[in-house]
Each structure stands twice: as structure tokens, then as C-alpha cells.
Amino acid sequence: MRRDADAEKVKRYLAGLPPGSRRKLKNMRDAIRRAAPGATESISYGIPAFRLDGRVLVYCAAWTSHMSLYPLTAAVRRALRDDLDRYESSKGTLRFPLAGPVPVALVTRFVKTRAAESKKKRKPGAAL
């Protein structure tokens, strides 16, 4: 039942976006799903979130002039440092301009790095 409720919340979020933003965010969400096929989508903090093994893996959102991917952790920043210069970032956010294509390869590496980081942080025997 929760999965149906989550899907409805995501659907409502997407319905509120302009068509161009919705298409771009769909491309980003598709890349996230391919990079983390076991992840489930929900809404957290009012934006789409993907959970893996019960924990939030990444958040994504579309705004007026950009799309965002969160969290830009220290581990992600280190792993992707050579590719981040082309995009705006802040303490925990990576922003992609709506005017350009979704950098699918970068999104994929971001998600895979987050998955490895999340797995590493889990302690053996810890409850999910």
C-alpha cells in the first residue's frame, strides 16, 4: 500500500512541473533507476527521493532554471571532482541547468558512488 501512496505523491509532484522540467527530471529519474535498479521512489522533504535498502540514496528536483541532485557528500565530491567544475554546486547540492542535456553519465556515477558510500556506512548486523 505504501508503494501506491508514494507513486501518487511522485505523480502529483511531477504534475506540478512545467512540461520541459518534467521531461528533464524524467531523464534524470530514469538514469537513477538504471544506476540503482533496487531503489524505490518516494517523496521526502517535498521532492522525489530514491531509497535503497531502506535508506535515502539520492534526492532529485526540478526548479525554475535548474535541476538538483542531492546529497553532494564529501565522498561524492572527491569521486567526481574532475567533472563537477562544469556545474554549480553548494554544500550538499549539484545543479544542472535546464537549458542543457541531463548529464546521464555523471548522474549514474553520482548514484553509484552514493550507493557504495551508503553500503560502507552500514554496520554489519545493523537493522535497516
C-alpha positions as CSV (number, residue, x, y, z in Angstrom):
1,M,0.0,0.0,0.0
2,R,2.8,2.4,0.8
3,R,4.3,2.0,-2.6
4,D,1.0,3.1,-4.2
5,A,0.9,6.1,-1.9
6,D,4.5,7.0,-2.8
7,A,3.8,6.7,-6.5
8,E,0.8,9.0,-6.2
9,K,2.8,11.6,-4.3
10,V,5.5,11.5,-7.0
11,K,2.9,11.8,-9.7
12,R,1.4,14.9,-8.0
13,Y,4.9,16.4,-7.7
14,L,5.6,15.8,-11.4
15,A,2.2,17.2,-12.5
16,G,3.1,20.5,-10.9
17,L,6.1,21.0,-13.1
18,P,6.2,22.7,-16.4
19,P,6.4,20.2,-19.3
20,G,10.1,20.9,-20.1
21,S,11.2,20.5,-16.5
22,R,9.1,17.3,-16.2
23,R,10.8,15.8,-19.2
24,K,14.3,16.6,-17.9
25,L,13.5,15.3,-14.5
26,K,12.2,12.1,-16.1
27,N,15.5,11.6,-17.8
28,M,17.3,12.1,-14.5
29,R,15.0,9.7,-12.7
30,D,15.4,7.1,-15.4
31,A,19.2,7.4,-15.0
32,I,18.9,7.0,-11.3
33,R,16.8,3.9,-11.7
34,R,19.3,2.3,-14.1
35,A,22.2,3.1,-11.7
36,A,20.3,1.7,-8.7
37,P,17.7,-0.8,-10.0
38,G,16.7,-1.9,-6.5
39,A,15.9,1.7,-5.4
40,T,12.3,2.7,-4.7
41,E,11.0,6.2,-5.3
42,S,9.1,8.3,-2.8
43,I,8.7,11.9,-1.8
44,S,10.8,13.3,1.1
45,Y,11.1,16.9,2.0
46,G,8.6,17.6,-0.8
47,I,10.8,16.3,-3.6
48,P,11.5,12.9,-5.2
49,A,13.8,10.6,-3.3
50,F,15.1,7.2,-4.1
51,R,15.6,4.7,-1.2
52,L,17.9,1.7,-1.3
53,D,17.9,-0.8,1.5
54,G,15.5,1.4,3.5
55,R,17.7,4.5,3.4
56,V,17.6,7.5,1.2
57,L,20.1,7.2,-1.6
58,V,19.5,10.4,-3.5
59,Y,17.0,13.2,-3.9
60,C,16.3,15.0,-7.2
61,A,14.2,18.0,-8.0
62,A,13.4,20.4,-10.8
63,W,13.4,24.2,-10.1
64,T,12.8,27.3,-12.2
65,S,16.2,27.3,-14.0
66,H,17.9,24.1,-12.9
67,M,17.6,20.5,-11.7
68,S,19.2,19.4,-8.5
69,L,20.7,16.1,-7.3
70,Y,21.4,15.7,-3.5
71,P,23.2,14.9,-1.3
72,L,26.6,16.0,-2.6
73,T,28.6,14.4,0.1
74,A,32.4,14.7,0.6
75,A,32.8,11.2,-0.8
76,V,30.8,12.1,-3.9
77,R,32.7,15.4,-4.3
78,R,36.0,13.5,-4.1
79,A,35.0,10.8,-6.6
80,L,33.6,13.2,-9.2
81,R,35.8,16.2,-8.6
82,D,37.1,16.3,-12.2
83,D,33.5,16.5,-13.6
84,L,32.0,19.0,-11.1
85,D,33.6,22.2,-12.4
86,R,31.1,22.4,-15.2
87,Y,28.1,22.6,-12.8
88,E,27.0,24.8,-10.0
89,S,27.2,23.2,-6.6
90,S,26.8,24.2,-3.0
91,K,27.5,22.4,0.3
92,G,25.2,19.5,-0.5
93,T,23.7,20.1,-3.9
94,L,24.7,19.6,-7.5
95,R,22.8,21.7,-10.0
96,F,22.3,21.1,-13.7
97,P,20.9,23.9,-16.0
98,L,17.5,23.2,-17.5
99,A,18.9,24.6,-20.8
100,G,21.3,21.8,-21.3
101,P,21.0,18.0,-21.6
102,V,20.9,15.8,-18.5
103,P,24.5,14.6,-17.9
104,V,23.4,10.9,-17.6
105,A,26.9,9.5,-17.2
106,L,27.6,11.9,-14.3
107,V,24.2,11.2,-12.7
108,T,25.0,7.5,-12.9
109,R,28.4,7.8,-11.3
110,F,26.9,10.1,-8.6
111,V,24.2,7.5,-7.7
112,K,26.7,4.6,-7.8
113,T,29.1,6.5,-5.6
114,R,26.3,7.2,-3.1
115,A,25.2,3.5,-3.1
116,A,28.8,2.4,-2.3
117,E,29.0,5.1,0.4
118,S,25.7,4.1,1.9
119,K,26.7,0.4,1.9
120,K,30.0,1.2,3.5
121,K,28.3,3.2,6.3
122,R,26.0,0.4,7.3
123,K,27.4,-1.6,10.1
124,P,27.2,-5.4,9.9
125,G,24.1,-6.7,11.7
126,A,22.6,-3.2,11.9
127,A,18.8,-3.0,11.4
128,L,17.7,-1.4,8.2
